Amino acid sequence: MSSSPSSPMLNVVQVFRVSPPPSTVQNRSLALTFFDMIWLLRPPVHHVFFYDLPDVTMSHFKTTIIPTLNNSLSTTLQHFFPYAGNLIIFPTHSKKPEIRYVQGDYVNITYSESCNDNLDFNDLTGNHPRNCDKFYHLIPPLGPCVKNKEDDDDCNYTKIPVLSVQVTLFRNHGISIGITIHHSLADATTQNEFLNAWTSISQSGTDELFRSRNKFPFYDREVISNPRRDAETLVIALNVESLENREYQVPHLYGPTNKVRATFIMTLNMVNRLKKLVKTHFPSIPYVSTFTVACAYIWSCLVKSCKSDELEILIFAIECRARANPSIPATYFGNCAIPCVCISETSVVRNEGFIATAKLIGEELHKVLTTEGGVLMARAPYSKVNGRTMIGVAGSPKMNFYDVDFGWGNPKKQEIISIDYEGAISMNASKESNENLEFGISLPGTQMENFAQIFNDG
């Protein structure tokens, strides 16, 4: 957790190490592919889900909520074993990284209680600008990286946990569930499948419903096997450096910062008006997606809200499972998305606004999706990205994290806290309607005021 101010924010209630049920999972490993390796040294993903439980007490928290979450997580790990394992990175490029599960491995889950008025449940679950620092108390670190040595060949390696959970009680208000995931483990699609399984098991108390849906994780890496791409990506991901002589620790957010986060809603009516505007300017375009116009509008507002010339790049992921030829199973476990990078001069975006960004995003999408050899062969233009400020997009209109129901109803609010690392934005289906979009934005206070005015005036 982040460093505390003068008075503590949380009291730790209990800490558990949750493993799959005994003898249900044997020692296993899962090699990383080039999709996974992109994220090797990148920051983890942090989610926080808030649940409105006005009658929750410490007694109910200890006797009902804690056992339910522990037992359901244990059962879920039986099917999603990599979440209980560790990322293994070797100091040279001669051996590929892997997710390794050894019997006895576990997920660290911390139960705590808010004990400071600065962590106000109703304030945290609003859409208005809120201090980013407050959320850092609700997300757990992954845990320390450990240097180990292989027994068979005397090879050193770094072992890194891939999942950590923190559940925080706000007495007479509700609870939050903070989840931290190493991004090399899984993309948003796999994370969503894991959460769907965990919530289903939490609601019913068994995995019968999950089994009946026949949506088990697909672990076969051969469907995207590409040794040459794996080797090339590994060199890029590790910056052609050795981990042998440096202590690598997973990044974690901490305060103080001068940033606030706010939530903005884009309605279906607004999306349709933006689509119509694009088609008016470019009538030959056969299809304009919701994602294109939504990202274009947010990007143009961000550029206009900032006085510097640093906001030049927008980067987002393109899901590859259904687009590959042949297609990859929908339940494929891991990362299966390629980056699409849009680069523009800031002056162009400021002067031409939304139309310029929509045209650029549409052209880049078309270029990547029509690359000869299919999406699996598309490459990110690393040389153009390095050393320049980027705006990343986390999530998509197809993701609805408001369906994450552990048995207490849908979340009152969800936040992707990891957008704070590098100026990203989050996108998700809105709580009120799947047809509306919800954006999470993290900015310095003054810029947030400018952004909000530009967004609403537009």
Disulfide bonds with the S-S distance in Angstrom:
none
